[in-house]
Amino acid sequence: MAKRSVIARANKKPKFTTRIVRRCFRCGRKRGYLRDFKLCRICFRELASTGKIPGITKSSW
C-alpha cells in the first residue's frame, strides 16, 4: 500500500504531461498498471478470479 501523501501527489496535475504517474485506485501501486481497468496487476488478478470484473474469465488451455 502506498502512503496517502504519495497517492495525493500522484493525483495532482503535474507541470509537464510526461510526469503523470498512474496508480491503482485500489492500492496505490504504480508498477504493473493496466490502463483499461485502472488497476495494478495484483488487484486485477484478485478481482478477476473472484468474478468482480464483468467479461473477464481466467484463461485455460
Residue pairs with C-beta under 8 A, 6 or more apart in sequence:
1 27
1 28
2 23
2 27
2 28
2 29
2 30
3 28
6 28
7 23
7 28
9 21
10 21
10 22
10 23
10 28
10 30
14 20
21 30
22 30
22 33
22 35
22 38
23 29
23 30
23 33
24 30
24 33
24 38
24 39
24 40
24 43
25 38
25 39
26 39
26 40
26 43
27 40
27 42
27 43
29 40
29 42
29 43
30 40
31 40
32 40
32 41
32 42
33 39
33 40
33 41
34 40
34 41
34 44
37 44
37 53
39 47
44 53
47 53
48 56
48 57
48 58
49 58
